[in-house]
Every structure is written in C-alpha cells, then in structure tokens.
Amino acid sequence: MNSAPFLLSDMLQAIADKGRRFLSLAPRETDDPIATVSALCDTLLSSRGEASGMALAQDILNRWQGFSREQQRDFMVMLLERFGPDVQRLERAISAYKANPNPEILLELHLAAEPRRQELIRRLNLAPQGIRTLVRMREVLLGLREEDPDLAAVDADFAHLFGSWFNRGFLLLRPIDWSTPANILEKIIRYEAVHDIGGWDELRRRLEPDDRRCFAFFHPQLSDDPLIFVEVALTREIPSNIDELLREDRPVLSAEDATTAVFYSISNCQNGLRGVSFGNFLIKQVVEDLRRDHPKLQTFVTLSPVPGFASWLARERRNEASEVLSQTTRELLGVLGQRGWENDGQAREQLEAPLKTAAAWYFLRSRDSKGRAIDPVARFHLGNGARLERLNVLGDRSPRAMRQAHGLMVNYLYKLDEIEANHEAFVGRGEVVTTPAIRRLVPAEKGSRPLIPTMLAPIGAADETKQVNAGEPRP
C-alpha cells in the first residue's frame, strides 16, 4: 500500500498541532455549543493563516463529532440559515448585471451567488482527516434531510463539492486479493451490499481462486477505506444463478481458460457519497484491465439483483385494473405467498412464465414518478450502455432476494461496439435495449387486454444462448 497519503496526513497533523497556539484568537466558549461553533466557523472563514486555519477546522470537526444527533441537526440548520449567500452582495450583483451584462460583472454574480457554507466546507477539509469526517457528516445530513426537507440546500453544497473532490481523476483503482491488508479486507466483508460474506473463509473463496477478481476505487485521503468495489467471476459462459458462482464446492476454472467476466456484486461503501457516481468509471476501467491481462475474455456481463421487483408486482396484483395482470394470472401468482414455493417443482413451473413476462413489463414499460425506469440497478447499467440480456427466475434463492425480487436476477451485457448507442437510446429516448426474446414478452403497443397471458412457454435456454452468442459479445 502506498505510504504517501499517510506521510501527507502526518504532515498536515503536525501543521495543525502547531496552529493550536493561534487558537487564543478564537471566540470564547459559551453555554450554547452551537453558538460557539458558529462563531468558530465565522473565524475560520475570516482566517488567513494556514496553520491557524487547519487548527480551527480540526477543532470544529472534533466538536461536531462530539455532538448529539439533535445538536448535529442544529449545526446543519445553522449552516442553512447563517452561511447562505451574502444577500446584499448578490442583490448588488444582480442589479449591476441587469444594467451592464459583461463578463466581469457575470463573474461577480457567480461569486456572490455561492453560499458561504461552500467555502466553509472547503476550509473544514483542511483539517487532518477532514474529508473523512465530512463524508460522515453528509451521511448524517442525508438522514436529517428526511426529517427537514429544507436541508436539501445544504446537502446540495456537499454534493457539489464532493463531485469535484471525488472526481475520477483523483481516484485510484486497486486490485483486492487475499494479500490485501486485513483492515481493508475486513471492510470488504462489512461493506458487501449484494451477497453477504459470512466471514473470512467465504471472503477467501471470493478472492483467492484463480477465477476470481476484485477491484476497488480509493481516494488518496481515504487510502484505507474503499469507496466502491466490484467482485468478478471468470467463467466460460453467462451464469443464470448466483449459486453457480458462490457455492463452496464449485470447480475452480483456470483464468487462462475463461472467456466471460461476470460482475456479480457492486457495492458502494460510503453512504455519505450517495449520488456521487463511481460505478460507471469502475466497470469501464475494470473491463480494460481484464482485457489487457486476459485477452481471451470476449464477454463482459453482470449477474444483477432486481431489488424493487417484488414490491412493484405486489402493487400490480392488488390493482384490479392492472394492464399487466389478468385476473387468472393474478390468482396463479397467489402461489408467491406460499412459504417455500421455490422448492416445489410444480409451483416453479407454474410461475416461471408469468414471472418472466411480468419482469419484461417491469423493465421495458414501468416508470417511476420522474419518468425513469423503475429499477435502480437497471438505471445504472442501462445508463452505462449495457443491454438487458436475460431474465433468470430463481437466480438467487437467498432470503433477501426472495423478499425483494421473488428470486429474480438478470444479466446485463456490456458490448463495446454497442455501449454508446445503448446509452443514447436509454438516456436520450428512454428506450431499454434488450434482446428480441425479452422484447417479445411485451406487446409493442398497449392494448386493452391484459399483457400477461395465463400460460406462456418459458424462454428456452437455447433461445437465450443464441441471442447472447450472436456476433462477438464484447464490453
């Protein structure tokens, strides 16, 4: 692990320690901790000394970390109410620009419109480990936003600054393997968000074999804490269920014999960085690294969860006017309420066709209140230029997957010569690019009749394989 970030952190800490001698210039303590920290923030904004500024920033962040949740809420309200734009300066700039709209006045208008808290957050970042604390601060803020929507303005400032500080140009892609330091491996276990890692033995099975890879993005100031990581299985074909990849007794494939790279888990690690996109860069960089190291790899695909499918289907089942389900199909889907239906061969056969067709409707037609594809994982991969390749009923029988998606998993295919066109189709026209086999499950136009028939022949494995192998699948 590169020691440079640690040396820089030590140097910043030494400067901050020396700056403490100047803290006598800071405002005196009061009985109101929020008033005291507010005065410290004013002093930090007016400070010109680097050492004193770092010491002040560290003092403010230390105080914040000692606050109760109620005090943290009051701190955020203080940022909202006291550290917005300078209203008088902004009004003068607006008037000046209306009278004489030239570049110089436009620059002044831009500067005047920036909330003072943005500069305050920048200066707080001067503290040793400042960025780590600020990420935790935003994590708290996101929870507070649900209680107080007005705090969205403060969150917008954090998100704006984080978008620059965590720009792809600053991020470091590192392979994670069994020789990675234990403190990072422990975090991989803790942060795994898709398929729980039961302990060190299971982690070893995901990292050590020749047909397994893992990559993570790090920030130079968070060199021991991953931002996002992806787990990859090297295989000969596209898998239809997660057990093929994770079962303890699976045969290990030589990496040199693999033709397919399967991204089976992508986990964001820092809740405070929600909304700051890393995943698209991560997948593209990992694909490039894998292609360089393993030229035989031809297919790059995911095996992805469908976290919102079960709740969406439950709403459709309750809706007697549903365009998706007929009354007969609604009754057939009642089997979903039976505990252990996934272990009953007759129930599985009864449900496979309507579940696949419902899933096709879910991906191709259903939209949220903002007009977006309803599934967040689909928005991520389709927005990156992947295509919806295959629907896998009971691809994951874990309790969480059964609860969230009735076990449904899907494959998204990344094909190099189609990524740009797929991205434009999805982002520009809202079109989900998929295979003819999936497209046939939903009529081209809405009709007056229900769209899911009572019985429908399942998509055969041969049909799906034919679609996958048409041409030369590449990322």
FENPE-V997566 format. One record per residue. N is the residue number from 1. RES is the residue in one letter. PHI is phi in whole degrees, -180 to 180 (none if undefined). OMEGA is omega in whole degrees, 0 to 359 (none if undefined). BURIAL is I if it has 9 or more other ideal C-beta (glycine too) atoms within 8 Angstrom, else O. Layout:
# FENPE-V997566
n=<N & N>
res=<RES & RES>
phi=<PHI & PHI>
omega=<OMEGA & OMEGA>
burial=<BURIAL & BURIAL>
This chain:
# FENPE-V997566
n=<1 & 2 & 3 & 4 & 5 & 6 & 7 & 8 & 9 & 10 & 11 & 12 & 13 & 14 & 15 & 16 & 17 & 18 & 19 & 20 & 21 & 22 & 23 & 24 & 25 & 26 & 27 & 28 & 29 & 30 & 31 & 32 & 33 & 34 & 35 & 36 & 37 & 38 & 39 & 40 & 41 & 42 & 43 & 44 & 45 & 46 & 47 & 48 & 49 & 50 & 51 & 52 & 53 & 54 & 55 & 56 & 57 & 58 & 59 & 60 & 61 & 62 & 63 & 64 & 65 & 66 & 67 & 68 & 69 & 70 & 71 & 72 & 73 & 74 & 75 & 76 & 77 & 78 & 79 & 80 & 81 & 82 & 83 & 84 & 85 & 86 & 87 & 88 & 89 & 90 & 91 & 92 & 93 & 94 & 95 & 96 & 97 & 98 & 99 & 100 & 101 & 102 & 103 & 104 & 105 & 106 & 107 & 108 & 109 & 110 & 111 & 112 & 113 & 114 & 115 & 116 & 117 & 118 & 119 & 120 & 121 & 122 & 123 & 124 & 125 & 126 & 127 & 128 & 129 & 130 & 131 & 132 & 133 & 134 & 135 & 136 & 137 & 138 & 139 & 140 & 141 & 142 & 143 & 144 & 145 & 146 & 147 & 148 & 149 & 150 & 151 & 152 & 153 & 154 & 155 & 156 & 157 & 158 & 159 & 160 & 161 & 162 & 163 & 164 & 165 & 166 & 167 & 168 & 169 & 170 & 171 & 172 & 173 & 174 & 175 & 176 & 177 & 178 & 179 & 180 & 181 & 182 & 183 & 184 & 185 & 186 & 187 & 188 & 189 & 190 & 191 & 192 & 193 & 194 & 195 & 196 & 197 & 198 & 199 & 200 & 201 & 202 & 203 & 204 & 205 & 206 & 207 & 208 & 209 & 210 & 211 & 212 & 213 & 214 & 215 & 216 & 217 & 218 & 219 & 220 & 221 & 222 & 223 & 224 & 225 & 226 & 227 & 228 & 229 & 230 & 231 & 232 & 233 & 234 & 235 & 236 & 237 & 238 & 239 & 240 & 241 & 242 & 243 & 244 & 245 & 246 & 247 & 248 & 249 & 250 & 251 & 252 & 253 & 254 & 255 & 256 & 257 & 258 & 259 & 260 & 261 & 262 & 263 & 264 & 265 & 266 & 267 & 268 & 269 & 270 & 271 & 272 & 273 & 274 & 275 & 276 & 277 & 278 & 279 & 280 & 281 & 282 & 283 & 284 & 285 & 286 & 287 & 288 & 289 & 290 & 291 & 292 & 293 & 294 & 295 & 296 & 297 & 298 & 299 & 300 & 301 & 302 & 303 & 304 & 305 & 306 & 307 & 308 & 309 & 310 & 311 & 312 & 313 & 314 & 315 & 316 & 317 & 318 & 319 & 320 & 321 & 322 & 323 & 324 & 325 & 326 & 327 & 328 & 329 & 330 & 331 & 332 & 333 & 334 & 335 & 336 & 337 & 338 & 339 & 340 & 341 & 342 & 343 & 344 & 345 & 346 & 347 & 348 & 349 & 350 & 351 & 352 & 353 & 354 & 355 & 356 & 357 & 358 & 359 & 360 & 361 & 362 & 363 & 364 & 365 & 366 & 367 & 368 & 369 & 370 & 371 & 372 & 373 & 374 & 375 & 376 & 377 & 378 & 379 & 380 & 381 & 382 & 383 & 384 & 385 & 386 & 387 & 388 & 389 & 390 & 391 & 392 & 393 & 394 & 395 & 396 & 397 & 398 & 399 & 400 & 401 & 402 & 403 & 404 & 405 & 406 & 407 & 408 & 409 & 410 & 411 & 412 & 413 & 414 & 415 & 416 & 417 & 418 & 419 & 420 & 421 & 422 & 423 & 424 & 425 & 426 & 427 & 428 & 429 & 430 & 431 & 432 & 433 & 434 & 435 & 436 & 437 & 438 & 439 & 440 & 441 & 442 & 443 & 444 & 445 & 446 & 447 & 448 & 449 & 450 & 451 & 452 & 453 & 454 & 455 & 456 & 457 & 458 & 459 & 460 & 461 & 462 & 463 & 464 & 465 & 466 & 467 & 468 & 469 & 470 & 471 & 472 & 473 & 474 & 475>
res=<M & N & S & A & P & F & L & L & S & D & M & L & Q & A & I & A & D & K & G & R & R & F & L & S & L & A & P & R & E & T & D & D & P & I & A & T & V & S & A & L & C & D & T & L & L & S & S & R & G & E & A & S & G & M & A & L & A & Q & D & I & L & N & R & W & Q & G & F & S & R & E & Q & Q & R & D & F & M & V & M & L & L & E & R & F & G & P & D & V & Q & R & L & E & R & A & I & S & A & Y & K & A & N & P & N & P & E & I & L & L & E & L & H & L & A & A & E & P & R & R & Q & E & L & I & R & R & L & N & L & A & P & Q & G & I & R & T & L & V & R & M & R & E & V & L & L & G & L & R & E & E & D & P & D & L & A & A & V & D & A & D & F & A & H & L & F & G & S & W & F & N & R & G & F & L & L & L & R & P & I & D & W & S & T & P & A & N & I & L & E & K & I & I & R & Y & E & A & V & H & D & I & G & G & W & D & E & L & R & R & R & L & E & P & D & D & R & R & C & F & A & F & F & H & P & Q & L & S & D & D & P & L & I & F & V & E & V & A & L & T & R & E & I & P & S & N & I & D & E & L & L & R & E & D & R & P & V & L & S & A & E & D & A & T & T & A & V & F & Y & S & I & S & N & C & Q & N & G & L & R & G & V & S & F & G & N & F & L & I & K & Q & V & V & E & D & L & R & R & D & H & P & K & L & Q & T & F & V & T & L & S & P & V & P & G & F & A & S & W & L & A & R & E & R & R & N & E & A & S & E & V & L & S & Q & T & T & R & E & L & L & G & V & L & G & Q & R & G & W & E & N & D & G & Q & A & R & E & Q & L & E & A & P & L & K & T & A & A & A & W & Y & F & L & R & S & R & D & S & K & G & R & A & I & D & P & V & A & R & F & H & L & G & N & G & A & R & L & E & R & L & N & V & L & G & D & R & S & P & R & A & M & R & Q & A & H & G & L & M & V & N & Y & L & Y & K & L & D & E & I & E & A & N & H & E & A & F & V & G & R & G & E & V & V & T & T & P & A & I & R & R & L & V & P & A & E & K & G & S & R & P & L & I & P & T & M & L & A & P & I & G & A & A & D & E & T & K & Q & V & N & A & G & E & P & R & P>
phi=<none & -62 & -87 & -56 & -59 & -70 & -63 & -63 & -62 & -64 & -65 & -63 & -64 & -64 & -65 & -63 & -63 & -66 & -73 & -64 & -63 & -89 & -70 & -65 & -80 & -73 & -62 & -73 & -65 & -126 & -73 & -103 & -62 & -71 & -63 & -65 & -70 & -64 & -65 & -63 & -65 & -60 & -65 & -62 & -67 & -92 & -71 & -116 & -84 & -68 & -66 & -66 & -64 & -65 & -66 & -63 & -60 & -65 & -62 & -63 & -68 & -63 & -63 & -60 & -65 & -88 & -72 & -73 & -61 & -65 & -69 & -64 & -63 & -62 & -63 & -66 & -63 & -61 & -61 & -65 & -86 & -104 & -125 & -83 & -64 & -74 & -61 & -65 & -63 & -65 & -64 & -64 & -67 & -63 & -62 & -65 & -70 & -63 & -77 & -151 & -74 & -118 & -58 & -65 & -71 & -62 & -63 & -63 & -64 & -61 & -67 & -69 & -77 & -73 & -60 & -62 & -67 & -64 & -67 & -62 & -63 & -59 & -74 & -63 & -69 & -69 & -64 & -55 & 62 & -61 & -66 & -64 & -68 & -66 & -64 & -65 & -62 & -69 & -59 & -65 & -59 & -62 & -70 & -68 & -59 & -66 & -88 & -135 & -58 & -62 & -72 & -59 & -65 & -68 & -62 & -61 & -70 & -60 & -62 & -62 & -70 & -63 & -60 & -85 & -68 & -109 & -60 & -53 & -64 & -93 & -87 & -114 & -91 & -130 & -72 & -110 & -139 & -68 & -92 & -63 & -51 & -61 & -66 & -79 & -61 & -61 & -72 & -61 & -60 & -71 & -85 & -51 & -113 & -110 & -126 & -52 & -100 & -73 & 161 & -67 & -64 & -68 & -59 & -61 & -66 & -89 & -114 & -83 & -59 & -65 & -100 & -128 & -139 & -147 & -134 & -141 & -93 & -125 & -103 & -55 & -89 & -131 & -70 & -110 & -138 & -64 & -89 & -160 & -141 & -128 & -104 & -128 & -111 & -97 & -137 & -99 & -150 & -75 & -79 & -109 & -149 & -72 & -63 & -57 & -95 & -112 & -65 & -66 & -98 & -66 & -73 & -89 & -99 & -66 & -58 & -70 & -96 & -79 & -121 & -131 & -109 & -112 & -87 & -106 & -158 & -125 & -124 & -78 & -100 & -114 & -61 & -70 & -106 & -57 & 92 & -93 & -84 & -118 & -59 & -64 & -67 & -61 & -61 & -64 & -68 & -64 & -59 & -62 & -65 & -66 & -64 & -67 & -83 & -136 & -60 & -75 & -67 & -117 & -119 & -124 & -145 & -106 & -125 & -116 & -76 & -130 & -64 & -104 & -65 & -65 & -68 & -63 & -66 & -62 & -65 & -66 & -68 & -80 & -88 & -68 & -97 & -57 & -80 & -91 & -117 & -80 & -62 & -63 & -66 & -60 & -69 & -61 & -72 & -60 & -61 & -60 & -81 & -86 & -63 & 79 & -59 & -66 & -96 & -102 & -58 & -67 & -65 & -61 & -65 & -67 & -95 & -59 & -65 & -65 & -68 & -65 & -70 & -61 & -64 & -61 & -62 & -55 & -80 & -87 & -120 & -70 & -136 & -87 & -65 & -95 & 80 & -95 & -54 & -74 & -92 & -68 & -68 & -63 & -59 & -64 & -73 & -66 & -66 & -81 & 102 & -78 & -119 & -73 & -101 & -157 & -104 & -119 & -67 & 56 & -71 & -144 & -100 & -66 & -55 & -65 & -67 & -66 & -72 & -87 & -144 & 52 & 84 & -68 & -132 & -136 & -106 & -109 & -102 & -101 & -118 & -52 & -79 & -117 & -58 & -64 & -65 & -64 & -60 & -64 & -63 & -75 & -75 & -82 & -119 & 70 & -92 & -90 & -80 & -148 & -87 & -58 & -62 & -77 & -61 & -66 & -74 & -127 & -58 & -62 & -131 & -66 & -113 & -79 & -86 & -60 & -92 & -109 & -71 & -62 & -128 & -147 & -61 & -62 & -68 & -75 & -61 & -65 & -64 & -65 & -64 & -61 & -67 & -66 & -91 & -67 & 78 & -124 & -62 & -135 & -65>
omega=<181 & 182 & 184 & 179 & 180 & 177 & 178 & 179 & 179 & 180 & 179 & 179 & 179 & 179 & 179 & 180 & 178 & 181 & 182 & 180 & 181 & 184 & 174 & 178 & 182 & 180 & 180 & 176 & 174 & 178 & 181 & 183 & 179 & 177 & 180 & 182 & 175 & 178 & 177 & 178 & 176 & 180 & 179 & 180 & 181 & 183 & 177 & 181 & 183 & 182 & 180 & 178 & 179 & 179 & 177 & 180 & 180 & 179 & 180 & 182 & 177 & 178 & 181 & 181 & 178 & 181 & 167 & 179 & 179 & 178 & 176 & 176 & 179 & 177 & 180 & 176 & 177 & 177 & 180 & 190 & 187 & 188 & 171 & 178 & 171 & 189 & 181 & 178 & 181 & 180 & 177 & 181 & 178 & 180 & 181 & 182 & 177 & 181 & 185 & 185 & 177 & 185 & 182 & 180 & 177 & 177 & 178 & 177 & 178 & 181 & 182 & 182 & 182 & 177 & 179 & 182 & 176 & 177 & 177 & 179 & 176 & 182 & 174 & 179 & 177 & 183 & 172 & 184 & 182 & 184 & 178 & 180 & 180 & 176 & 177 & 179 & 180 & 176 & 176 & 181 & 180 & 176 & 180 & 179 & 181 & 179 & 184 & 183 & 179 & 180 & 176 & 180 & 177 & 179 & 179 & 178 & 175 & 183 & 179 & 181 & 179 & 178 & 177 & 184 & 180 & 175 & 182 & 182 & 180 & 188 & 180 & 176 & 181 & 171 & 174 & 178 & 186 & 178 & 177 & 180 & 187 & 182 & 176 & 179 & 178 & 179 & 175 & 177 & 185 & 186 & 181 & 189 & 186 & 180 & 186 & 176 & 189 & 181 & 186 & 180 & 179 & 177 & 180 & 179 & 180 & 186 & 191 & 184 & 184 & 183 & 179 & 176 & 175 & 180 & 180 & 171 & 174 & 172 & 182 & 180 & 177 & 191 & 178 & 185 & 183 & 176 & 181 & 176 & 180 & 176 & 187 & 172 & 175 & 186 & 175 & 183 & 179 & 182 & 179 & 178 & 187 & 180 & 177 & 186 & 191 & 184 & 188 & 185 & 182 & 176 & 180 & 181 & 173 & 181 & 181 & 180 & 184 & 175 & 185 & 173 & 184 & 174 & 188 & 176 & 174 & 186 & 169 & 189 & 188 & 179 & 180 & 178 & 178 & 180 & 175 & 191 & 173 & 192 & 182 & 177 & 182 & 183 & 182 & 179 & 179 & 177 & 180 & 180 & 180 & 179 & 179 & 185 & 183 & 185 & 181 & 180 & 182 & 186 & 178 & 192 & 174 & 162 & 196 & 175 & 178 & 194 & 183 & 188 & 185 & 181 & 177 & 182 & 178 & 178 & 179 & 180 & 178 & 184 & 182 & 178 & 183 & 173 & 186 & 188 & 169 & 179 & 180 & 180 & 178 & 178 & 177 & 181 & 175 & 177 & 180 & 180 & 181 & 180 & 177 & 181 & 183 & 179 & 182 & 184 & 181 & 179 & 179 & 180 & 180 & 188 & 188 & 183 & 180 & 178 & 179 & 181 & 175 & 179 & 178 & 177 & 181 & 182 & 189 & 188 & 188 & 180 & 178 & 184 & 179 & 179 & 182 & 170 & 192 & 185 & 184 & 178 & 177 & 179 & 181 & 186 & 179 & 176 & 176 & 178 & 175 & 173 & 177 & 192 & 185 & 177 & 185 & 177 & 182 & 174 & 179 & 182 & 178 & 181 & 181 & 181 & 177 & 180 & 185 & 189 & 185 & 177 & 183 & 168 & 179 & 172 & 170 & 183 & 174 & 182 & 193 & 186 & 179 & 188 & 183 & 180 & 179 & 178 & 181 & 180 & 183 & 184 & 185 & 186 & 181 & 183 & 176 & 179 & 183 & 181 & 175 & 181 & 178 & 181 & 182 & 182 & 180 & 180 & 182 & 179 & 177 & 173 & 180 & 181 & 175 & 187 & 179 & 180 & 180 & 179 & 179 & 181 & 178 & 173 & 181 & 180 & 181 & 180 & 181 & 181 & 178 & 180 & 182 & 188 & 177 & 184 & 181 & 183 & 174 & 183 & none>
burial=<O & O & O & O & I & O & O & I & I & O & O & I & I & O & I & I & O & I & I & O & O & I & I & O & O & I & O & O & O & O & O & O & I & I & O & I & I & I & I & I & I & I & I & I & I & O & I & O & O & O & I & I & I & I & I & I & I & I & I & I & I & O & I & I & O & O & I & O & O & O & I & I & I & I & I & I & I & I & I & I & O & O & I & I & I & O & O & O & I & I & O & I & I & I & O & I & I & O & O & O & O & O & O & O & I & I & O & I & I & O & O & I & O & I & I & I & I & I & I & I & I & I & I & I & I & I & I & I & O & I & I & I & I & I & I & I & I & I & I & I & I & I & O & I & I & O & O & I & O & O & I & O & I & I & I & O & I & I & I & I & I & I & I & O & I & I & O & O & O & O & I & O & I & O & O & I & O & O & O & I & O & O & O & I & I & O & I & I & I & O & I & I & O & O & I & O & I & O & O & O & O & I & I & I & I & I & I & O & O & O & I & I & I & I & I & I & I & I & I & I & I & I & I & O & I & I & I & I & I & I & I & I & I & I & I & O & O & I & I & I & I & I & O & I & I & I & O & O & O & O & O & O & I & O & I & O & O & I & I & I & I & I & I & I & I & I & I & I & I & I & O & I & I & O & O & I & O & I & I & I & I & I & I & I & I & I & I & O & I & I & I & O & O & I & O & O & I & O & I & I & I & I & I & I & I & I & I & I & I & I & O & I & I & O & O & I & I & O & O & O & O & I & O & I & I & I & O & O & I & I & O & I & I & O & I & I & O & O & O & O & I & I & O & I & O & O & I & I & O & O & I & I & I & I & I & I & I & I & I & I & I & I & I & I & O & I & I & O & O & O & O & O & I & I & I & O & I & I & I & I & I & I & I & I & I & I & I & I & I & I & I & I & I & I & I & I & O & I & O & O & I & I & O & I & I & I & I & I & I & I & I & I & I & I & I & O & O & I & I & O & I & I & I & I & I & I & O & O & O & O & O & I & I & I & I & O & I & I & I & O & I & I & O & O & O & O & O & O & O & I & I & I & O & O & O & I & O & O & I & O & O & O & I & I & O & O & I & I & O & O & O & O & I & I & I>
